[in-house]
């Protein structure tokens, strides 16, 4: 499977009356984008705003961040299952507007109870908070959606997701007849058979509506772990829809999974990248967790893997699924390297992991949760001016804030991307 990714770097987005790309400046037709967003008739209104790194801007109520992709050659499409048939992605040629994202921001009108309660997601484009969230490093076109009166939270969530993907694809479509600035080729060709075979195990989240992940347009509610080619992820086969506190994972990250890129970079150098296994956390009971864990291990053996590198999305309950998967891999003879954050602060005497297994003897810590950040006042807020921070504290988002790291968008992944390294004490 060979994927050519045509890269169009973006350092500035300008709202205008036409589409154009030149010298890393993307000009967008705001009126047409509004028509694209409103085409389904499922949102009341939408407005567009821009923010780039270093701007005195705070973005609130963030749901997703999508890097624009458009398929210019191949049998599938970008974000298959949503924008077209669920044909296998990951081959042909795709154009990418690299370094920019469409950010969806909105609010919900329905009742907020239990896990269906929306949690805040904030992106700071300046200040110390930039390290604690994703997409403070990207040039952002924020689509601010207004819900229809009387719409359910689930229906509005679905409408915003589809509209955001349509917007992202339309932006990238503006490059369809242009030659890319550079071309990246992803092709897991034959390598020295003596190199160790590694698989990437990607545990994503599924708990309920608002806390889920989609593969080819379908949530992972009743799914078994499944092998996929990493190219499929790069092409938008995996779409994020987890809006639970710091656990939020943008589609942007699923399409730019750091571990997959690193394994690709080292393919044929010091390892043989044997493929990806996607699985979900938060199975409903112990028996289902063990079933899933051993299914992952079985797939790894079928891929003839010597080792596995595991990523983690979620918290609490999902950590049991994660560590049981590590255990099953080790018991089946596949060396497992889990990469996960810690939760116990130094000096508190708290154990740093929610759950663990004795077979886990090569753990990589990507940092510790629980920091509090002194975030400065900003000149502009995109999204709700009044926000509810951790613990139900209502505050003015434009003012200086003392924030928990969990209020920042995709904080669990920001720890890894921004090198918040765990230290020995």
C-alpha positions as CSV (number, residue, x, y, z in Angstrom):
1,X,0.0,0.0,0.0
2,X,1.6,3.2,-1.2
3,X,0.4,6.7,-0.1
4,X,1.7,9.9,-1.6
5,X,1.0,12.9,0.6
6,X,1.3,16.2,-1.1
7,X,2.3,18.8,1.4
8,X,1.2,22.4,1.3
9,X,2.5,24.2,4.4
10,X,0.3,27.0,5.8
11,X,1.7,29.8,8.0
12,X,-1.3,32.2,7.6
13,X,-5.0,31.9,6.9
14,X,-6.9,34.9,5.4
15,X,-10.7,35.2,5.3
16,X,-11.6,36.5,1.8
17,X,-13.9,36.0,-1.1
18,X,-12.0,33.3,-3.0
19,X,-9.8,30.3,-2.5
20,X,-6.1,30.7,-3.2
21,X,-2.8,29.2,-1.9
22,X,0.6,31.0,-2.4
23,X,3.8,31.2,-0.4
24,X,2.2,29.4,2.6
25,X,-0.7,31.8,2.7
26,X,-4.2,30.2,2.4
27,X,-7.0,32.6,1.4
28,X,-10.4,31.2,1.9
29,X,-13.8,32.0,0.5
30,X,-15.7,32.6,3.8
31,X,-19.1,32.7,2.1
32,X,-18.6,29.4,0.3
33,X,-17.4,27.8,3.5
34,X,-20.5,28.9,5.3
35,X,-22.6,27.2,2.5
36,X,-20.5,24.0,3.0
37,X,-21.0,24.1,6.7
38,X,-24.8,24.8,6.5
39,X,-25.4,22.3,3.6
40,X,-27.0,19.7,5.8
41,X,-29.4,22.1,7.5
42,X,-28.3,20.6,10.8
43,X,-26.8,23.8,12.5
44,X,-28.5,27.1,12.9
45,X,-25.4,29.2,12.0
46,X,-21.7,29.3,11.8
47,X,-19.0,32.0,11.9
48,X,-15.3,31.8,11.1
49,X,-12.3,33.2,13.0
50,X,-8.6,32.9,12.6
51,X,-5.8,32.4,15.2
52,X,-2.1,31.7,14.8
53,X,0.7,30.9,17.2
54,X,1.6,34.0,19.2
55,X,-1.8,35.7,18.9
56,X,-3.3,37.0,22.1
57,X,-6.2,34.6,21.7
58,X,-7.9,32.0,23.8
59,X,-10.2,29.5,22.0
60,X,-12.9,27.9,24.2
61,X,-15.5,25.2,23.8
62,X,-13.3,23.2,21.5
63,X,-14.6,19.9,20.2
64,X,-12.3,18.8,17.4
65,X,-9.3,19.9,15.3
66,X,-9.0,18.6,11.7
67,X,-6.1,19.1,9.4
68,X,-7.4,19.6,5.9
69,X,-7.1,16.6,3.6
70,X,-8.3,16.0,0.0
71,X,-7.9,12.9,-2.1
72,X,-6.7,13.7,-5.6
73,X,-5.9,10.2,-6.7
74,X,-7.1,6.8,-5.4
75,X,-10.2,4.7,-4.9
76,X,-11.2,6.2,-1.5
77,X,-11.6,9.7,-0.2
78,X,-10.4,11.7,2.8
79,X,-12.3,10.8,5.9
80,X,-14.0,7.8,4.3
81,X,-17.2,6.7,5.9
82,X,-18.1,10.4,6.5
83,X,-17.4,12.1,3.2
84,X,-17.8,9.1,0.9
85,X,-18.0,5.3,0.9
86,X,-16.0,3.5,3.5
87,X,-13.5,2.2,0.9
88,X,-10.0,1.4,2.2
89,X,-7.9,4.5,2.5
90,X,-4.2,4.9,2.6
91,X,-3.2,4.6,-1.1
92,X,-3.1,6.9,-4.1
93,X,-2.4,10.6,-3.5
94,X,-3.8,13.0,-0.9
95,X,-3.2,16.7,-0.5
96,X,-2.7,18.1,3.0
97,X,-2.7,21.7,4.2
98,X,0.0,21.1,6.7
99,X,0.4,23.1,9.9
100,X,-3.2,24.4,10.0
101,X,-6.4,23.0,11.4
102,X,-10.1,23.6,11.3
103,X,-11.2,23.9,14.9
104,X,-14.8,23.2,15.8
105,X,-16.2,25.2,18.7
106,X,-19.8,25.1,20.0
107,X,-22.1,24.6,22.9
108,X,-24.9,22.2,23.7
109,X,-28.6,22.9,24.6
110,X,-29.6,19.5,26.0
111,X,-29.3,18.2,29.6
112,X,-25.9,17.5,30.9
113,X,-25.8,14.4,33.0
114,X,-23.1,11.8,33.8
115,X,-20.6,11.0,31.0
116,X,-22.8,13.0,28.6
117,X,-21.7,16.2,30.3
118,X,-19.5,18.3,28.0
119,X,-16.2,19.3,29.6
120,X,-14.3,22.4,28.6
121,X,-11.5,22.4,26.1
122,X,-9.3,25.5,25.9
123,X,-6.5,26.3,23.5
124,X,-4.2,29.2,24.5
125,X,-2.3,30.6,21.6
126,X,0.1,32.5,23.9
127,X,1.5,32.1,27.4
128,X,2.6,29.0,29.5
129,X,-0.7,27.3,28.7
130,X,0.5,26.6,25.1
131,X,2.5,23.7,26.3
132,X,-0.5,22.1,28.0
133,X,-2.8,21.9,24.9
134,X,-2.6,20.7,21.3
135,X,-3.1,23.1,18.4
136,X,-1.5,26.1,20.0
137,X,1.2,25.4,17.4
138,X,-1.1,25.2,14.4
139,X,-2.6,28.0,12.3
140,X,-6.3,27.7,13.1
141,X,-9.5,28.5,11.3
142,X,-12.1,28.3,14.0
143,X,-15.7,27.4,13.0
144,X,-18.0,28.5,15.7
145,X,-21.3,26.6,15.4
146,X,-24.7,27.6,16.8
147,X,-27.1,24.7,17.5
148,X,-30.6,24.5,16.2
149,X,-33.3,25.1,18.8
150,X,-34.4,21.9,20.5
151,X,-31.7,19.8,19.0
152,X,-30.4,16.9,21.1
153,X,-26.8,17.0,22.2
154,X,-26.1,13.8,20.2
155,X,-27.6,15.2,17.0
156,X,-25.7,18.5,17.3
157,X,-22.5,16.6,18.0
158,X,-23.0,14.5,14.8
159,X,-23.9,17.7,12.8
160,X,-20.8,19.6,13.9
161,X,-18.5,16.6,13.3
162,X,-19.7,16.1,9.7
163,X,-19.7,19.9,8.9
164,X,-16.1,20.2,10.3
165,X,-14.9,17.3,8.1
166,X,-16.6,18.9,5.0
167,X,-15.0,22.2,5.7
168,X,-11.5,20.7,6.1
169,X,-11.9,18.7,2.9
170,X,-13.1,21.8,0.9
171,X,-10.1,23.8,2.1
172,X,-7.7,21.1,0.9
173,X,-9.6,20.7,-2.4
174,X,-8.5,24.2,-3.3
175,X,-5.0,22.7,-3.9
176,X,-6.2,19.9,-6.2
177,X,-4.7,21.4,-9.4
178,X,-1.5,22.7,-7.7
179,X,1.9,21.0,-7.4
180,X,2.8,20.2,-3.8
181,X,5.6,22.0,-2.1
182,X,6.9,18.6,-1.2
183,X,5.8,15.0,-1.5
184,X,6.0,12.5,1.3
185,X,5.7,8.8,0.4
186,X,4.5,6.2,2.8
187,X,5.2,2.6,1.7
188,X,6.1,-0.3,4.0
189,X,8.3,-2.1,1.5
190,X,10.4,-5.2,2.1
191,X,13.3,-4.8,4.5
192,X,16.0,-7.0,6.1
193,X,14.1,-9.9,7.6
194,X,16.5,-10.0,10.5
195,X,15.2,-6.7,11.8
196,X,12.8,-6.9,14.8
197,X,9.2,-6.7,13.8
198,X,7.2,-4.1,15.7
199,X,3.5,-3.3,15.8
200,X,1.9,-0.1,17.0
201,X,-1.1,-0.8,19.3
202,X,-3.4,2.2,19.4
203,X,-5.9,2.1,22.2
204,X,-8.6,4.7,21.6
205,X,-11.6,5.7,23.6
206,X,-15.2,4.5,23.4
207,X,-17.6,4.9,26.3
208,X,-20.8,6.5,24.9
209,X,-21.9,9.4,22.7
210,X,-19.5,12.4,23.3
211,X,-16.8,9.9,24.4
212,X,-16.0,7.9,21.3
213,X,-13.8,7.3,18.3
214,X,-14.9,6.5,14.7
215,X,-13.2,4.1,12.2
216,X,-14.5,4.5,8.7
217,X,-17.5,6.4,9.9
218,X,-18.6,3.8,12.5
219,X,-18.0,4.1,16.3
220,X,-16.2,1.3,18.0
221,X,-19.0,0.3,20.4
222,X,-19.2,-3.4,19.5
223,X,-15.9,-3.8,17.7
224,X,-13.1,-6.2,18.2
225,X,-9.5,-5.1,17.9
226,X,-8.5,-4.9,14.3
227,X,-5.3,-4.6,12.3
228,X,-5.1,-1.6,9.9
229,X,-2.3,-0.2,7.8
230,X,-0.8,3.0,9.3
231,X,-1.5,4.7,5.9
232,X,-5.2,4.4,6.6
233,X,-4.8,6.6,9.7
234,X,-2.8,9.2,7.8
235,X,-5.7,9.4,5.2
236,X,-8.4,10.1,7.8
237,X,-9.9,6.6,8.5
238,X,-9.8,7.4,12.2
239,X,-11.9,10.4,13.4
240,X,-11.8,11.6,17.0
241,X,-15.0,12.3,18.9
242,X,-13.9,12.1,22.6
243,X,-14.9,15.3,24.3
244,X,-14.1,14.2,27.9
245,X,-11.9,16.7,29.8
246,X,-8.2,16.4,29.1
247,X,-8.8,13.1,27.3
248,X,-10.0,14.9,24.1
249,X,-8.1,13.6,21.1
250,X,-8.4,15.6,17.9
251,X,-8.7,14.0,14.5
252,X,-5.6,16.0,13.7
253,X,-3.6,13.7,16.0
254,X,-5.1,10.5,14.7
255,X,-4.0,11.6,11.2
256,X,-0.5,12.6,12.5
257,X,0.0,9.9,15.1
258,X,3.6,10.5,16.4
259,X,4.3,6.9,17.1
260,X,3.3,5.7,13.7
261,X,5.4,8.4,12.1
262,X,8.4,7.4,14.2
263,X,8.1,3.7,13.4
264,X,7.8,4.6,9.7
265,X,11.0,6.7,9.9
266,X,12.9,3.7,11.4
267,X,11.4,1.1,9.1
268,X,14.3,-0.6,7.4
269,X,16.8,1.1,9.6
270,X,16.6,-0.7,12.9
271,X,13.1,-2.2,12.9
272,X,10.5,-3.7,10.6
273,X,7.2,-1.8,11.1
274,X,4.7,-4.7,10.8
275,X,1.5,-2.6,11.1
276,X,-1.1,-1.1,13.4
277,X,-3.7,-2.7,15.7
278,X,-6.5,-0.4,16.7
279,X,-8.5,-1.3,19.9
280,X,-10.8,0.5,22.3
281,X,-10.7,1.1,26.0
282,X,-13.4,1.2,28.6
283,X,-14.9,-2.3,27.9
284,X,-17.9,-2.9,30.0
285,X,-16.6,-5.6,32.3
286,X,-13.5,-7.6,33.2
287,X,-14.4,-10.5,30.9
288,X,-14.7,-8.2,27.9
289,X,-11.4,-6.4,28.9
290,X,-9.6,-9.7,29.0
291,X,-11.2,-10.8,25.7
292,X,-10.0,-7.6,24.0
293,X,-6.5,-7.8,25.5
294,X,-5.9,-11.3,24.3
295,X,-7.4,-10.5,20.9
296,X,-4.8,-7.8,20.5
297,X,-2.0,-10.2,21.5
298,X,-3.3,-12.8,19.0
299,X,-3.3,-10.3,16.2
300,X,0.3,-9.3,17.1
301,X,1.4,-12.9,16.9
302,X,-0.4,-13.3,13.5
303,X,1.6,-10.3,12.3
304,X,4.7,-12.1,13.5
305,X,5.6,-9.3,15.9
306,X,8.5,-9.4,18.2
307,X,7.4,-6.3,20.0
308,X,4.6,-3.8,20.4
309,X,4.6,-0.1,21.2
310,X,1.3,1.0,22.8
311,X,-0.4,4.4,23.0
312,X,-3.2,5.3,25.4
313,X,-6.3,7.5,25.3
314,X,-8.5,7.8,28.3
315,X,-8.2,7.4,32.0
316,X,-9.4,5.4,35.0
317,X,-11.4,2.5,33.7
318,X,-9.6,2.4,30.4
319,X,-6.2,1.9,32.1
320,X,-7.4,-1.6,33.1
321,X,-7.9,-2.5,29.4
322,X,-4.5,-1.0,28.6
323,X,-2.5,-2.9,31.2
324,X,-4.3,-6.2,30.5
325,X,-3.3,-5.7,26.9
326,X,0.3,-5.2,27.9
327,X,0.1,-8.4,30.1
328,X,-1.5,-10.5,27.3
329,X,1.2,-9.4,24.8
330,X,4.0,-10.3,27.2
331,X,2.4,-13.6,28.0
332,X,2.2,-14.4,24.3
333,X,5.9,-13.7,23.8
334,X,5.5,-10.1,22.3
335,X,7.6,-7.6,24.2
336,X,5.4,-4.6,25.1
337,X,6.4,-1.0,25.6
338,X,3.6,1.0,27.1
339,X,3.7,4.8,26.9
340,X,1.4,6.5,29.5
341,X,1.2,9.5,31.8
342,X,1.4,9.4,35.6
343,X,-1.2,10.6,38.1
344,X,0.5,10.6,41.5
345,X,2.3,13.9,42.3
346,X,5.9,13.7,43.7
347,X,5.9,13.8,47.5
348,X,2.2,12.8,48.0
349,X,2.9,9.1,48.4
350,X,0.3,8.3,45.8
351,X,1.0,5.5,43.3
352,X,1.7,7.1,39.9
353,X,-0.4,4.5,37.9
354,X,-4.1,3.8,38.3
355,X,-3.5,0.1,37.6
356,X,-0.5,-2.0,36.6
357,X,0.6,-5.5,35.9
358,X,3.9,-7.2,36.9
359,X,4.8,-8.0,33.3
360,X,5.1,-4.3,32.5
361,X,8.9,-3.8,32.9
362,X,9.6,-1.3,30.2
363,X,7.2,1.6,30.9
364,X,7.8,5.0,29.3
365,X,6.4,7.9,31.3
366,X,5.3,11.0,29.3
367,X,4.7,13.2,32.2
368,X,2.4,13.9,35.2
369,X,-1.1,15.2,35.4
370,X,-2.1,17.8,38.0
371,X,-0.2,20.9,37.1
372,X,-1.8,24.3,37.7
373,X,-1.1,27.0,35.2
374,X,-1.1,30.8,35.6
375,X,-2.5,31.9,32.2
376,X,-2.4,35.6,31.2
377,X,-5.3,37.7,30.1
378,X,-5.9,37.7,26.4
379,X,-7.0,40.3,23.9
380,X,-9.6,38.1,22.2
381,X,-11.7,35.0,23.0
382,X,-13.1,32.8,20.3
383,X,-16.0,30.8,21.8
384,X,-17.8,31.4,25.0
385,X,-16.5,34.3,27.1
386,X,-17.8,32.6,30.3
387,X,-16.5,29.1,30.8
388,X,-16.8,26.4,33.5
389,X,-13.4,25.2,34.6
390,X,-12.4,22.1,36.5
391,X,-14.6,21.7,39.6
392,X,-17.5,23.8,38.2
393,X,-15.7,27.2,38.6
394,X,-17.3,29.7,36.3
395,X,-15.0,32.4,35.1
396,X,-14.3,35.0,32.4
397,X,-12.1,33.5,29.7
398,X,-10.6,36.8,28.7
399,X,-9.1,37.5,32.1
400,X,-6.0,36.0,33.7
401,X,-6.7,32.4,34.9
402,X,-5.4,29.9,37.3
403,X,-6.2,26.7,35.5
404,X,-5.8,23.0,36.0
405,X,-4.0,21.3,33.2
406,X,-7.1,19.2,32.6
407,X,-9.0,22.3,31.3
408,X,-6.7,22.5,28.3
409,X,-7.6,20.8,25.1
410,X,-6.1,17.3,24.6
411,X,-3.8,17.7,27.6
412,X,-3.0,14.0,27.8
413,X,-1.5,14.2,24.3
414,X,0.1,17.6,24.8
415,X,2.3,16.1,27.5
416,X,3.8,13.8,24.9
417,X,3.9,16.2,22.0
418,X,5.5,19.0,24.0
419,X,8.0,16.8,25.8
420,X,6.7,17.0,29.4
421,X,9.2,14.3,30.4
422,X,8.7,12.2,33.5
423,X,11.6,12.5,35.9
424,X,12.9,10.3,38.7
425,X,12.5,11.6,42.3
